[in-house]
């Protein structure tokens, strides 16, 4: 299975990435991680299951490219854009690329599930 995580450097994204890369249940999952500064995840450069992409969620071409081989898109972005371009681009890319499963997350700690936050 190919999973694309958008806004891959956030707190939620890190939790998801860690589980997908370390738990035996997910050993066959390939990850595409898109973020604006992929060097922030340079520790994953040598992982054969990970592809790092430099991209901007407000650029539809970047989102389409990042999700072209995805079976599942995981969006970990807080969409503060006045016109919701990131969310609209994700939905459009999913439709264009035939991705039927999209997971949308945005906040961690809303219900005090993160100790110390």
The first five atom37 places (N, CA, C, CB, O) and aatype in JSON, in Angstrom:
{
  "aatype": [20, 20, 20, 20, 20, 20, 20, 20, 20, 20, 20, 20, 20, 20, 20, 20, 20, 20, 20, 20, 20, 20, 20, 20, 20, 20, 20, 20, 20, 20, 20, 20, 20, 20, 20, 20, 20, 20, 20, 20, 20, 20, 20, 20, 20, 20, 20, 20, 20, 20, 20, 20, 20, 20, 20, 20, 20, 20, 20, 20, 20, 20, 20, 20, 20, 20, 20, 20, 20, 20, 20, 20, 20, 20, 20, 20, 20, 20, 20, 20, 20, 20, 20, 20, 20, 20, 20, 20, 20, 20, 20, 20, 20, 20, 20, 20, 20, 20, 20, 20, 20, 20, 20, 20, 20, 20, 20, 20, 20, 20, 20, 20, 20, 20, 20, 20, 20],
  "atom_mask": [
    [1, 1, 1, 1, 1],
    [1, 1, 1, 1, 1],
    [1, 1, 1, 1, 1],
    [1, 1, 1, 1, 1],
    [1, 1, 1, 1, 1],
    [1, 1, 1, 1, 1],
    [1, 1, 1, 1, 1],
    [1, 1, 1, 1, 1],
    [1, 1, 1, 1, 1],
    [1, 1, 1, 1, 1],
    [1, 1, 1, 1, 1],
    [1, 1, 1, 1, 1],
    [1, 1, 1, 1, 1],
    [1, 1, 1, 1, 1],
    [1, 1, 1, 1, 1],
    [1, 1, 1, 1, 1],
    [1, 1, 1, 1, 1],
    [1, 1, 1, 1, 1],
    [1, 1, 1, 1, 1],
    [1, 1, 1, 1, 1],
    [1, 1, 1, 1, 1],
    [1, 1, 1, 1, 1],
    [1, 1, 1, 1, 1],
    [1, 1, 1, 1, 1],
    [1, 1, 1, 1, 1],
    [1, 1, 1, 1, 1],
    [1, 1, 1, 1, 1],
    [1, 1, 1, 1, 1],
    [1, 1, 1, 1, 1],
    [1, 1, 1, 1, 1],
    [1, 1, 1, 1, 1],
    [1, 1, 1, 1, 1],
    [1, 1, 1, 1, 1],
    [1, 1, 1, 1, 1],
    [1, 1, 1, 1, 1],
    [1, 1, 1, 1, 1],
    [1, 1, 1, 1, 1],
    [1, 1, 1, 1, 1],
    [1, 1, 1, 1, 1],
    [1, 1, 1, 1, 1],
    [1, 1, 1, 1, 1],
    [1, 1, 1, 1, 1],
    [1, 1, 1, 1, 1],
    [1, 1, 1, 1, 1],
    [1, 1, 1, 1, 1],
    [1, 1, 1, 1, 1],
    [1, 1, 1, 1, 1],
    [1, 1, 1, 1, 1],
    [1, 1, 1, 1, 1],
    [1, 1, 1, 1, 1],
    [1, 1, 1, 1, 1],
    [1, 1, 1, 1, 1],
    [1, 1, 1, 1, 1],
    [1, 1, 1, 1, 1],
    [1, 1, 1, 1, 1],
    [1, 1, 1, 1, 1],
    [1, 1, 1, 1, 1],
    [1, 1, 1, 1, 1],
    [1, 1, 1, 1, 1],
    [1, 1, 1, 1, 1],
    [1, 1, 1, 1, 1],
    [1, 1, 1, 1, 1],
    [1, 1, 1, 1, 1],
    [1, 1, 1, 1, 1],
    [1, 1, 1, 1, 1],
    [1, 1, 1, 1, 1],
    [1, 1, 1, 1, 1],
    [1, 1, 1, 1, 1],
    [1, 1, 1, 1, 1],
    [1, 1, 1, 1, 1],
    [1, 1, 1, 1, 1],
    [1, 1, 1, 1, 1],
    [1, 1, 1, 1, 1],
    [1, 1, 1, 1, 1],
    [1, 1, 1, 1, 1],
    [1, 1, 1, 1, 1],
    [1, 1, 1, 1, 1],
    [1, 1, 1, 1, 1],
    [1, 1, 1, 1, 1],
    [1, 1, 1, 1, 1],
    [1, 1, 1, 1, 1],
    [1, 1, 1, 1, 1],
    [1, 1, 1, 1, 1],
    [1, 1, 1, 1, 1],
    [1, 1, 1, 1, 1],
    [1, 1, 1, 1, 1],
    [1, 1, 1, 1, 1],
    [1, 1, 1, 1, 1],
    [1, 1, 1, 1, 1],
    [1, 1, 1, 1, 1],
    [1, 1, 1, 1, 1],
    [1, 1, 1, 1, 1],
    [1, 1, 1, 1, 1],
    [1, 1, 1, 1, 1],
    [1, 1, 1, 1, 1],
    [1, 1, 1, 1, 1],
    [1, 1, 1, 1, 1],
    [1, 1, 1, 1, 1],
    [1, 1, 1, 1, 1],
    [1, 1, 1, 1, 1],
    [1, 1, 1, 1, 1],
    [1, 1, 1, 1, 1],
    [1, 1, 1, 1, 1],
    [1, 1, 1, 1, 1],
    [1, 1, 1, 1, 1],
    [1, 1, 1, 1, 1],
    [1, 1, 1, 1, 1],
    [1, 1, 1, 1, 1],
    [1, 1, 1, 1, 1],
    [1, 1, 1, 1, 1],
    [1, 1, 1, 1, 1],
    [1, 1, 1, 1, 1],
    [1, 1, 1, 1, 1],
    [1, 1, 1, 1, 1],
    [1, 1, 1, 1, 1],
    [1, 1, 1, 1, 1],
    [1, 1, 1, 1, 1]
  ],
  "atom_positions": [
    [[0.84, -1.17, 0.0], [0.0, 0.0, 0.0], [0.89, 1.24, 0.0], [-0.96, 0.0, 1.22], [1.91, 1.28, 0.68]],
    [[0.49, 2.23, -0.77], [1.19, 3.51, -0.84], [0.39, 4.56, -0.08], [1.42, 3.94, -2.3], [-0.77, 4.82, -0.39]],
    [[1.03, 5.17, 0.91], [0.4, 6.21, 1.71], [1.16, 7.51, 1.49], [0.37, 5.82, 3.23], [2.38, 7.55, 1.61]],
    [[0.43, 8.55, 1.16], [1.02, 9.88, 1.04], [0.59, 10.7, 2.24], [0.59, 10.58, -0.3], [-0.61, 10.82, 2.53]],
    [[1.56, 11.27, 2.94], [1.26, 12.15, 4.07], [1.63, 13.56, 3.65], [2.04, 11.71, 5.36], [2.78, 13.85, 3.3]],
    [[0.64, 14.43, 3.7], [0.82, 15.83, 3.33], [1.0, 16.67, 4.59], [-0.38, 16.35, 2.49], [0.37, 16.4, 5.61]],
    [[1.86, 17.67, 4.52], [2.27, 18.44, 5.7], [2.96, 17.49, 6.67], [1.04, 19.16, 6.38], [2.61, 17.41, 7.85]],
    [[3.93, 16.78, 6.15], [4.53, 15.63, 6.82], [5.46, 15.95, 7.98], [5.26, 14.83, 5.84], [6.04, 15.04, 8.56]],
    [[5.62, 17.21, 8.31], [6.52, 17.55, 9.41], [5.8, 17.96, 10.68], [7.45, 18.65, 8.98], [6.44, 18.39, 11.64]],
    [[4.49, 17.84, 10.71], [3.73, 18.23, 11.89], [3.72, 17.16, 12.97], [2.32, 18.55, 11.5], [4.2, 16.04, 12.76]],
    [[3.18, 17.52, 14.11], [3.16, 16.63, 15.27], [2.36, 15.35, 14.99], [2.57, 17.36, 16.48], [2.81, 14.26, 15.3]],
    [[1.18, 15.5, 14.41], [0.36, 14.32, 14.1], [1.06, 13.48, 13.04], [-1.05, 14.74, 13.61], [1.11, 12.25, 13.15]],
    [[1.58, 14.13, 12.01], [2.27, 13.4, 10.95], [3.42, 12.57, 11.5], [2.79, 14.37, 9.89], [3.61, 11.42, 11.09]],
    [[4.19, 13.13, 12.42], [5.31, 12.39, 13.01], [4.82, 11.14, 13.75], [6.09, 13.28, 13.98], [5.45, 10.08, 13.65]],
    [[3.73, 11.25, 14.47], [3.18, 10.08, 15.17], [2.77, 9.0, 14.17], [1.97, 10.49, 16.03], [3.05, 7.82, 14.38]],
    [[2.11, 9.4, 13.11], [1.66, 8.44, 12.09], [2.87, 7.81, 11.4], [0.74, 9.13, 11.05], [2.92, 6.59, 11.23]],
    [[3.82, 8.63, 10.99], [5.02, 8.12, 10.31], [5.77, 7.12, 11.18], [5.94, 9.28, 9.93], [6.18, 6.06, 10.7]],
    [[5.94, 7.45, 12.44], [6.66, 6.55, 13.35], [5.99, 5.19, 13.44], [6.77, 7.17, 14.75], [6.65, 4.15, 13.37]],
    [[4.68, 5.2, 13.59], [3.96, 3.92, 13.69], [4.06, 3.13, 12.38], [2.48, 4.15, 14.04], [4.31, 1.93, 12.39]],
    [[3.86, 3.82, 11.27], [3.89, 3.12, 9.98], [5.27, 2.55, 9.67], [3.47, 4.07, 8.87], [5.37, 1.52, 9.0]],
    [[6.3, 3.2, 10.15], [7.66, 2.74, 9.85], [8.23, 1.76, 10.88], [8.57, 3.92, 9.76], [9.23, 1.1, 10.59]],
    [[7.62, 1.64, 12.05], [8.22, 0.78, 13.08], [7.38, -0.43, 13.45], [8.46, 1.58, 14.3], [7.93, -1.43, 13.92]],
    [[6.09, -0.38, 13.25], [5.25, -1.51, 13.66], [5.19, -2.56, 12.55], [3.83, -1.03, 14.01], [4.94, -2.23, 11.39]],
    [[5.43, -3.82, 12.9], [5.45, -4.9, 11.91], [4.18, -5.0, 11.07], [5.68, -6.2, 12.61], [4.24, -5.42, 9.91]],
    [[3.06, -4.63, 11.62], [1.79, -4.69, 10.89], [1.86, -3.87, 9.61], [0.64, -4.19, 11.77], [1.2, -4.2, 8.62]],
    [[2.65, -2.8, 9.61], [2.68, -1.87, 8.48], [3.94, -2.02, 7.62], [2.59, -0.45, 8.99], [4.28, -1.1, 6.88]],
    [[4.63, -3.14, 7.71], [5.92, -3.31, 7.05], [5.87, -3.2, 5.54], [6.48, -4.63, 7.42], [6.9, -2.93, 4.91]],
    [[4.7, -3.4, 4.93], [4.59, -3.33, 3.47], [4.14, -1.97, 2.96], [3.64, -4.39, 2.99], [3.93, -1.8, 1.76]],
    [[3.98, -1.02, 3.84], [3.53, 0.31, 3.44], [4.71, 1.15, 2.96], [2.8, 1.03, 4.6], [5.75, 1.22, 3.61]],
    [[4.53, 1.77, 1.8], [5.48, 2.73, 1.26], [4.95, 4.13, 1.55], [5.7, 2.52, -0.29], [3.76, 4.39, 1.39]],
    [[5.82, 5.02, 1.99], [5.4, 6.38, 2.35], [5.95, 7.42, 1.39], [5.84, 6.7, 3.77], [7.13, 7.4, 1.04]],
    [[5.08, 8.32, 0.97], [5.49, 9.54, 0.29], [5.17, 10.67, 1.24], [4.77, 9.72, -1.12], [4.01, 10.85, 1.64]],
    [[6.18, 11.42, 1.61], [6.01, 12.5, 2.59], [6.27, 13.83, 1.9], [6.97, 12.31, 3.8], [7.38, 14.1, 1.45]],
    [[5.23, 14.67, 1.83], [5.37, 15.98, 1.21], [5.37, 17.06, 2.28], [4.25, 16.23, 0.18], [4.51, 17.09, 3.16]],
    [[6.35, 17.94, 2.18], [6.45, 19.07, 3.09], [7.25, 20.17, 2.39], [7.11, 18.67, 4.44], [7.93, 19.92, 1.4]],
    [[7.15, 21.37, 2.92], [7.83, 22.5, 2.27], [9.35, 22.45, 2.39], [7.33, 23.79, 2.86], [10.04, 22.99, 1.52]],
    [[9.86, 21.84, 3.39], [11.31, 21.76, 3.58], [11.68, 20.32, 3.92], [11.8, 22.75, 4.7], [11.83, 19.98, 5.1]],
    [[11.84, 19.46, 2.9], [12.09, 18.04, 3.18], [13.36, 17.77, 3.97], [12.15, 17.28, 1.9], [13.51, 16.7, 4.56]],
    [[14.28, 18.72, 3.99], [15.5, 18.53, 4.77], [15.19, 18.39, 6.26], [16.48, 19.69, 4.55], [16.01, 17.89, 7.03]],
    [[14.01, 18.83, 6.67], [13.59, 18.67, 8.07], [13.41, 17.2, 8.45], [12.29, 19.44, 8.32], [13.44, 16.85, 9.63]],
    [[13.23, 16.36, 7.46], [13.08, 14.92, 7.71], [14.26, 14.15, 7.12], [11.74, 14.4, 7.12], [14.1, 13.01, 6.68]],
    [[15.42, 14.76, 7.12], [16.6, 14.15, 6.49], [16.96, 12.8, 7.11], [17.78, 15.08, 6.59], [17.62, 11.99, 6.47]],
    [[16.55, 12.57, 8.35], [16.83, 11.27, 8.98], [16.14, 10.12, 8.25], [16.4, 11.28, 10.45], [16.48, 8.95, 8.47]],
    [[15.17, 10.44, 7.4], [14.45, 9.4, 6.64], [14.99, 9.24, 5.22], [12.97, 9.73, 6.59], [14.48, 8.4, 4.47]],
    [[15.99, 10.01, 4.84], [16.54, 9.97, 3.48], [16.96, 8.58, 3.04], [17.72, 10.89, 3.37], [16.74, 8.2, 1.88]],
    [[17.54, 7.81, 3.93], [18.07, 6.5, 3.56], [17.09, 5.36, 3.77], [19.3, 6.22, 4.36], [17.43, 4.2, 3.55]],
    [[15.88, 5.68, 4.18], [14.87, 4.63, 4.38], [14.28, 4.26, 3.03], [13.75, 5.11, 5.38], [13.69, 5.1, 2.36]],
    [[14.42, 3.0, 2.61], [13.93, 2.59, 1.29], [12.41, 2.64, 1.16], [14.4, 1.2, 0.98], [11.88, 2.57, 0.05]],
    [[11.7, 2.76, 2.26], [10.23, 2.82, 2.22], [9.71, 4.24, 2.15], [9.65, 2.13, 3.44], [8.49, 4.45, 2.11]],
    [[10.6, 5.23, 2.13], [10.19, 6.63, 2.22], [10.68, 7.42, 1.0], [10.72, 7.27, 3.51], [11.83, 7.31, 0.59]],
    [[9.76, 8.21, 0.44], [10.1, 9.19, -0.58], [9.75, 10.56, -0.02], [9.34, 8.91, -1.94], [8.61, 10.81, 0.37]],
    [[10.73, 11.45, 0.02], [10.51, 12.82, 0.51], [10.32, 13.75, -0.68], [11.7, 13.3, 1.39], [11.1, 13.73, -1.63]],
    [[9.26, 14.56, -0.62], [8.98, 15.52, -1.7], [8.88, 16.92, -1.14], [7.69, 15.14, -2.43], [8.27, 17.16, -0.1]],
    [[9.48, 17.86, -1.86], [9.34, 19.27, -1.54], [8.07, 19.75, -2.23], [10.6, 20.11, -2.0], [7.95, 19.65, -3.45]],
    [[7.13, 20.28, -1.46], [5.89, 20.72, -2.08], [5.11, 21.66, -1.19], [5.04, 19.54, -2.42], [5.34, 21.75, 0.01]],
    [[4.18, 22.36, -1.83], [3.34, 23.35, -1.16], [1.88, 22.98, -1.4], [3.65, 24.8, -1.67], [1.47, 22.83, -2.55]],
    [[1.12, 22.85, -0.35], [-0.29, 22.44, -0.48], [-1.15, 23.48, -1.18], [-0.86, 22.16, 0.88], [-2.26, 23.16, -1.62]],
    [[-0.68, 24.71, -1.29], [-1.45, 25.71, -2.03], [-1.17, 25.64, -3.53], [-1.13, 27.11, -1.51], [-1.81, 26.34, -4.31]],
    [[-0.24, 24.8, -3.93], [0.09, 24.6, -5.35], [-0.55, 23.29, -5.81], [1.64, 24.59, -5.58], [-0.08, 22.21, -5.42]],
    [[-1.6, 23.35, -6.64], [-2.29, 22.12, -7.04], [-1.38, 21.11, -7.74], [-3.43, 22.46, -7.96], [-1.56, 19.9, -7.56]],
    [[-0.42, 21.57, -8.51], [0.5, 20.66, -9.21], [1.31, 19.84, -8.22], [1.43, 21.45, -10.14], [1.51, 18.65, -8.43]],
    [[1.78, 20.47, -7.15], [2.55, 19.75, -6.13], [1.7, 18.66, -5.48], [3.05, 20.73, -5.05], [2.18, 17.54, -5.26]],
    [[0.45, 18.97, -5.18], [-0.43, 18.0, -4.51], [-0.76, 16.85, -5.45], [-1.73, 18.69, -4.01], [-0.77, 15.69, -5.04]],
    [[-1.04, 17.16, -6.7], [-1.33, 16.11, -7.69], [-0.13, 15.18, -7.83], [-1.69, 16.74, -9.06], [-0.29, 13.96, -7.82]],
    [[1.06, 15.75, -7.95], [2.28, 14.94, -8.1], [2.52, 14.06, -6.87], [3.49, 15.85, -8.34], [2.86, 12.89, -7.0]],
    [[2.34, 14.62, -5.69], [2.6, 13.88, -4.44], [1.63, 12.73, -4.25], [2.51, 14.81, -3.25], [1.98, 11.73, -3.61]],
    [[0.43, 12.83, -4.79], [-0.6, 11.82, -4.54], [-0.84, 10.89, -5.72], [-1.9, 12.5, -4.19], [-1.76, 10.08, -5.68]],
    [[-0.03, 10.99, -6.77], [-0.31, 10.24, -8.0], [-0.29, 8.72, -7.82], [0.69, 10.61, -9.05], [-1.02, 8.02, -8.54]],
    [[0.49, 8.2, -6.92], [0.55, 6.75, -6.71], [-0.07, 6.31, -5.39], [1.99, 6.28, -6.77], [0.11, 5.17, -4.96]],
    [[-0.79, 7.21, -4.75], [-1.31, 6.93, -3.4], [-2.53, 6.02, -3.43], [-1.67, 8.23, -2.71], [-3.39, 6.11, -4.3]],
    [[-2.58, 5.13, -2.44], [-3.79, 4.36, -2.15], [-4.58, 5.07, -1.05], [-3.44, 2.9, -1.72], [-5.8, 4.91, -0.93]],
    [[-3.87, 5.85, -0.24], [-4.47, 6.6, 0.85], [-3.71, 7.91, 1.0], [-4.47, 5.79, 2.18], [-2.48, 7.94, 0.97]],
    [[-4.46, 9.0, 1.18], [-3.86, 10.31, 1.45], [-4.16, 10.65, 2.91], [-4.41, 11.42, 0.47], [-5.3, 10.59, 3.35]],
    [[-3.11, 11.01, 3.63], [-3.27, 11.47, 5.01], [-2.87, 12.94, 5.03], [-2.39, 10.61, 6.03], [-1.71, 13.28, 4.8]],
    [[-3.82, 13.79, 5.31], [-3.55, 15.23, 5.38], [-3.43, 15.63, 6.84], [-4.67, 16.05, 4.68], [-4.35, 15.44, 7.63]],
    [[-2.28, 16.18, 7.18], [-2.03, 16.59, 8.56], [-1.86, 18.11, 8.63], [-0.77, 15.89, 9.13], [-1.05, 18.62, 9.4]],
    [[-2.63, 18.81, 7.82], [-2.49, 20.26, 7.72], [-3.6, 20.98, 8.48], [-2.49, 20.7, 6.25], [-4.75, 20.53, 8.5]],
    [[-3.25, 22.1, 9.09], [-4.25, 23.01, 9.62], [-4.43, 24.06, 8.52], [-3.81, 23.67, 11.02], [-3.54, 24.87, 8.27]],
    [[-5.59, 24.05, 7.87], [-5.84, 24.91, 6.71], [-6.31, 26.29, 7.18], [-6.89, 24.27, 5.77], [-7.48, 26.49, 7.48]],
    [[-5.37, 27.22, 7.23], [-5.67, 28.6, 7.65], [-5.93, 29.51, 6.45], [-4.52, 29.16, 8.48], [-6.19, 30.7, 6.62]],
    [[-5.86, 28.96, 5.25], [-6.03, 29.75, 4.04], [-7.45, 30.3, 3.95], [-5.7, 28.91, 2.8], [-8.41, 29.58, 4.21]],
    [[-7.59, 31.57, 3.59], [-8.9, 32.22, 3.51], [-9.87, 31.48, 2.59], [-8.74, 33.66, 3.03], [-11.07, 31.45, 2.84]],
    [[-9.34, 30.89, 1.52], [-10.2, 30.2, 0.55], [-10.06, 28.68, 0.61], [-9.9, 30.68, -0.85], [-10.55, 27.97, -0.26]],
    [[-9.38, 28.2, 1.63], [-9.18, 26.75, 1.83], [-8.51, 26.06, 0.65], [-10.51, 26.09, 2.1], [-8.87, 24.94, 0.3]],
    [[-7.53, 26.73, 0.05], [-6.82, 26.14, -1.1], [-6.2, 24.79, -0.78], [-5.75, 27.08, -1.57], [-6.35, 23.87, -1.59]],
    [[-5.52, 24.61, 0.35], [-4.95, 23.28, 0.61], [-6.0, 22.17, 0.59], [-4.23, 23.28, 1.94], [-5.81, 21.14, -0.06]],
    [[-7.09, 22.38, 1.3], [-8.14, 21.34, 1.36], [-8.74, 21.11, -0.02], [-9.24, 21.75, 2.35], [-8.94, 19.96, -0.41]],
    [[-9.02, 22.16, -0.74], [-9.58, 22.02, -2.1], [-8.6, 21.3, -3.02], [-9.94, 23.39, -2.68], [-9.01, 20.47, -3.83]],
    [[-7.31, 21.62, -2.91], [-6.31, 20.96, -3.75], [-6.19, 19.48, -3.42], [-4.96, 21.64, -3.57], [-6.0, 18.66, -4.32]],
    [[-6.29, 19.13, -2.16], [-6.21, 17.72, -1.75], [-7.4, 16.94, -2.31], [-6.17, 17.59, -0.2], [-7.22, 15.85, -2.85]],
    [[-8.59, 17.49, -2.19], [-9.79, 16.82, -2.71], [-9.7, 16.68, -4.22], [-11.06, 17.6, -2.32], [-10.01, 15.62, -4.76]],
    [[-9.29, 17.74, -4.91], [-9.17, 17.69, -6.37], [-8.13, 16.67, -6.8], [-8.81, 19.08, -6.93], [-8.36, 15.92, -7.76]],
    [[-6.99, 16.62, -6.12], [-5.94, 15.66, -6.46], [-6.41, 14.23, -6.22], [-4.67, 15.95, -5.65], [-6.12, 13.34, -7.02]],
    [[-7.12, 14.02, -5.13], [-7.64, 12.67, -4.84], [-8.58, 12.22, -5.96], [-8.38, 12.65, -3.47], [-8.49, 11.09, -6.43]],
    [[-9.46, 13.1, -6.37], [-10.39, 12.76, -7.46], [-9.63, 12.48, -8.75], [-11.41, 13.89, -7.68], [-9.88, 11.48, -9.42]],
    [[-8.72, 13.37, -9.11], [-7.96, 13.23, -10.35], [-7.14, 11.94, -10.37], [-7.04, 14.42, -10.54], [-7.05, 11.27, -11.4]],
    [[-6.54, 11.6, -9.23], [-5.68, 10.42, -9.15], [-6.41, 9.15, -8.74], [-4.57, 10.68, -8.18], [-5.79, 8.09, -8.59]],
    [[-7.72, 9.24, -8.56], [-8.5, 8.05, -8.22], [-8.26, 7.52, -6.82], [-8.22, 6.97, -9.2], [-8.41, 6.32, -6.57]],
    [[-7.87, 8.39, -5.91], [-7.64, 7.98, -4.52], [-8.96, 8.05, -3.78], [-6.54, 8.88, -3.83], [-9.56, 9.13, -3.66]],
    [[-9.42, 6.92, -3.28], [-10.73, 6.86, -2.63], [-10.69, 7.09, -1.13], [-11.36, 5.54, -2.91], [-11.72, 7.34, -0.51]],
    [[-9.49, 7.0, -0.54], [-9.39, 7.15, 0.92], [-8.52, 8.35, 1.28], [-8.81, 5.87, 1.55], [-7.34, 8.42, 0.93]],
    [[-9.15, 9.29, 1.99], [-8.45, 10.49, 2.46], [-8.73, 10.63, 3.95], [-8.91, 11.77, 1.67], [-9.88, 10.62, 4.38]],
    [[-7.67, 10.76, 4.73], [-7.78, 11.0, 6.16], [-7.38, 12.44, 6.4], [-6.89, 9.99, 7.01], [-6.31, 12.87, 5.98]],
    [[-8.23, 13.18, 7.08], [-7.97, 14.6, 7.37], [-7.83, 14.77, 8.87], [-9.11, 15.51, 6.8], [-8.76, 14.48, 9.63]],
    [[-6.67, 15.24, 9.3], [-6.45, 15.56, 10.71], [-5.88, 16.96, 10.78], [-5.49, 14.52, 11.4], [-5.25, 17.43, 9.84]],
    [[-6.1, 17.63, 11.9], [-5.54, 18.98, 11.97], [-4.98, 19.35, 13.34], [-6.59, 19.97, 11.6], [-3.95, 20.03, 13.4]],
    [[-5.6, 18.92, 14.41], [-5.15, 19.35, 15.73], [-4.91, 18.17, 16.66], [-6.17, 20.28, 16.35], [-5.61, 17.16, 16.62]],
    [[-3.91, 18.33, 17.48], [-3.59, 17.34, 18.5], [-3.63, 18.08, 19.83], [-2.2, 16.65, 18.25], [-3.04, 19.15, 19.96]],
    [[-4.31, 17.52, 20.81], [-4.35, 18.14, 22.12], [-5.66, 18.82, 22.45], [-3.26, 19.11, 22.24], [-5.8, 19.4, 23.53]],
    [[-6.62, 18.76, 21.55], [-7.9, 19.41, 21.76], [-8.59, 18.9, 23.03], [-8.8, 19.2, 20.56], [-9.22, 19.67, 23.75]],
    [[-8.46, 17.62, 23.29], [-9.09, 17.01, 24.46], [-8.06, 16.61, 25.51], [-9.91, 15.78, 24.04], [-8.28, 15.67, 26.28]],
    [[-6.95, 17.33, 25.55], [-5.88, 17.09, 26.52], [-5.29, 15.69, 26.44], [-6.4, 17.33, 27.91], [-4.86, 15.13, 27.45]],
    [[-5.28, 15.11, 25.23], [-4.71, 13.78, 25.09], [-3.18, 13.8, 24.96], [-5.31, 13.09, 23.88], [-2.54, 12.75, 24.94]],
    [[-2.61, 14.99, 24.89], [-1.17, 15.12, 24.82], [-0.68, 15.66, 26.16], [-0.73, 16.06, 23.64], [-0.95, 16.82, 26.49]],
    [[0.03, 14.84, 26.93], [0.5, 15.3, 28.24], [1.35, 16.56, 28.13], [1.3, 14.19, 28.93], [2.24, 16.65, 27.27]],
    [[1.08, 17.52, 29.0], [1.87, 18.73, 29.03], [1.5, 19.78, 28.02], [3.26, 18.38, 28.85], [2.13, 20.84, 27.97]],
    [[0.51, 19.53, 27.21], [0.1, 20.51, 26.18], [-1.17, 21.2, 26.61], [-0.11, 19.83, 24.8], [-1.68, 22.06, 25.89]]
  ]
}
